């Protein structure tokens, strides 16, 4: 069952690291898909999983009746599909004549399980909610597309951060489902080193707060949430950009106050804990040779979470001879990890990908 509503955008929307006000955009349709009897990879199950999603544009069908203009955009950890309605993304891509012109493409923005308007621990199950992982999230994306939206193939799949990692899993599990793939801001290997450390520290900040009470808290474990939120803001810093825009002590203090308040927002401790934990067994590195669709993989040089100096891309690219890898140089304009949502830096790469995957 699908319940539909319509939203004309004039709202404040948030992403994981850099919330911004959205500009006026084409009409966005919102709905919930109710997917029955979902079994998780660890054997647990829910009678029903609600996946909230947004769409822009209109589906078009080929002579065989198959939708052939669908594009799915996958958000990052702690975010939602609404992140793609920010001006620095949508204003560059969704307008007339732009790469993802909504008059041409049917764009699908799901909220992953545990995020946004989809089923999540804070709905009532709290720490009894199934401990989902990236495999479960990808399987729910697949069921949303094929069961609720009658989309049996995608023209393009683009994802940022966690969504970037989901694309590598999609490309291996269902190598023919998407005609083109664009993962932004991730590595196709197990999350370790500094990336794992900040996540682990954020999770333990929550679980070691006595108020957390094994997930059955009466009020949010504020001390743990403050520490976890501080870590998320620091992980998303873009040093050149911050120095250019807030170089003094007082300016930095003012920036921190605003960013911290925006990040901690209305976070729920269990939801956030599950979101961070869902990456625990991600590791597509052994099967990268299964990737067949044209792919452009983009990282940025000032990404604290995926530092290029580790040489991971150079090590793994030989297993993906048809994948184009792009490293965006650091500048005062790039946004660190969140450069993934500033489409101006990689829009031409998207145009080229769509052309070479026709």
Buried (B, 14 or more C-beta within 10 A) or exposed (E): EEEEEEEEBEEEBBBBBBBBEBBEBBEBBBBBBBBEEBEBBEEBEBEEBBBBBBBBBEBEEEEEEBBBBBBBBBBBBBBBBBBBBBBBBBBBBBBEEBBBBBEBBBBBBBBBBBBBBBBBBBEEBBBEBBBBBBBBBBBBBBBBBEBBBEBEBBBBBBBBBBBBBBBBBBBBBBBEBBBBBBBBBBBBBBBEEBBEEBBBBBBBBBBEBEBBEEBEBEEBBEBBBBBBBBBBBEBBBBEBBBEEEBEEEEEBEEBBEEBBEBBBEEBBBBBBBBBBBBBBEBBBBEBBEBBEBBBBBBBBBBBBBBBBEBEBBEEBBEBBEEBBBBEBEBBEEBBBBBBBBBBEBBBEBBEBBBEEBE
